[in-house]
Amino acid sequence: MKITVSPSSNPISPTQRDQYLEEPGFGKYFTDHMAVAEWNQASGWSDLTISAYGPLNLDPAAMVFHYGQEIFEGMKAYYQPDGSIALFRPDANALRFAKSAARITLPELPVEDFVSAVEALVKQDAGWVPKKVGESLYLRPFMIATEVGLGVRPSNKALFAVIATPAAAYFNSAKAVTVWISLEYVRAVLGGTGEAKCGGNYAASLLAQQEAAKEGCDQVVWLDAKERFWVEEMGGMNLYFVKGRGKDATIFTPKLTGTLLHGITRDSILSVAKDLGYKVEEGMISIDQWRDGVASGDISEIFACGTAAVIAPVGSAKSKYGTWVTGDGNPGQITMEIRNHLLGIQHGTIPDKHGWMKRVI
Ligand SMILES: *Cc1c(COP(=O)(O)O)cnc(C)c1O
């Protein structure tokens, strides 16, 4: 894929940008540029252009508006101690994007084109990468169906774009999140789109999220659709349970049954926890085991993980069966150890022995 860069004629001033970077928030400010490429069935992918960030011009009958044919990714570029900038596991995001595309019948974008598009945007907007530990430039690649028409079938046109937003260290203000275990709503069923990172999954999750908020909780925990008994995920993050304490602890996560999203942070933590000398286990955990485990102290810590927050400790879990509290509401020791190790790799202060970091400039 050929890349053409036409720099914005009206970039945000460096002074203003640095002010934004002081307190970047998340998804609050967008960088000066975006990457866009278009696809149609007849001629395949166009060249990719990097140009000024701004509105897309779309026909109101573009299929994405009616039947929700959309997929996305979330990934981060981190500032390195030597002044370079590196992406964390961009190939993994590219592969997942291709799998999501296949499930939603959008065209496959080759892994190397996905990665070069993201790299080109990061290079162009390198001044937007914040420098403090935990901070990063969050990249949002996405693809939408753009064929004009209301027929229900796979679109013969698509648009791929990447936008970028500086992201604060989510964890700094951290206290443990409280979760609402939803018994009424489910996120994914076998044969559905649970393994695809698509907007539709999120649209379907918002009512449960709203219910969680009404119950005074920060996030929803999803159970399996059939028995409403097995723990799957939390909001848009995967879950981990620390069983036992100290160096004998087992770091446990629900296994990928076909309905869970294959989190790259989840996958990375399986390796990091092993590197730190813990036992790791993927399996099934029921809500009864959660309740009994925290009551007996056998489950000592719970955390959620995903690109945006990296790791977020989970405290109280509430459902119509009652409220179960883990720990004292502060991030657990092992949660913090894993989090600091992963962030250390991402920020280039801990050796990257798995070859996860891809230097961009
Ligand atoms: C993106 C996402 C995750 C986390 O995946 P990462 O690759 O770690 O960011 C987990 N669950 C859902 C439903 C997601 O959409």
The ligand as an SDF file (V2000), in Angstrom:
LIG
                    3D

 15 15  0  0  0  0  0  0  0  0999 V2000
  -10.7440   -4.6530   23.1160 C   0  0  0  0  0  0  0  0  0  0  0  0
  -11.4420   -5.5340   24.0790 C   0  0  0  0  0  0  0  0  0  0  0  0
  -10.7640   -6.1890   25.1270 C   0  0  0  0  0  0  0  0  0  0  0  0
   -9.3070   -5.9420   25.4420 C   0  0  0  0  0  0  0  0  0  0  0  0
   -8.4540   -6.2630   24.4110 O   0  0  0  0  0  0  0  0  0  0  0  0
   -6.9800   -5.6480   24.3690 P   0  0  0  0  0  0  0  0  0  0  0  0
   -6.4000   -6.1900   23.1280 O   0  0  0  0  0  0  0  0  0  0  0  0
   -6.2840   -6.1110   25.5860 O   0  0  0  0  0  0  0  0  0  0  0  0
   -7.1390   -4.1560   24.3570 O   0  0  0  0  0  0  0  0  0  0  0  0
  -11.4810   -7.0570   25.9250 C   0  0  0  0  0  0  0  0  0  0  0  0
  -12.7990   -7.2640   25.7440 N   0  0  0  0  0  0  0  0  0  0  0  0
  -13.4830   -6.6480   24.7680 C   0  0  0  0  0  0  0  0  0  0  0  0
  -14.9270   -6.9260   24.6160 C   0  0  0  0  0  0  0  0  0  0  0  0
  -12.8350   -5.7590   23.9060 C   0  0  0  0  0  0  0  0  0  0  0  0
  -13.5290   -5.1470   22.9390 O   0  0  0  0  0  0  0  0  0  0  0  0
  1  2  1  0
  2  3  1  0
  2 14  2  0
  3  4  1  0
  3 10  2  0
  4  5  1  0
  5  6  1  0
  6  7  2  0
  6  8  1  0
  6  9  1  0
 10 11  1  0
 11 12  2  0
 12 13  1  0
 12 14  1  0
 14 15  1  0
M  END
$$$$
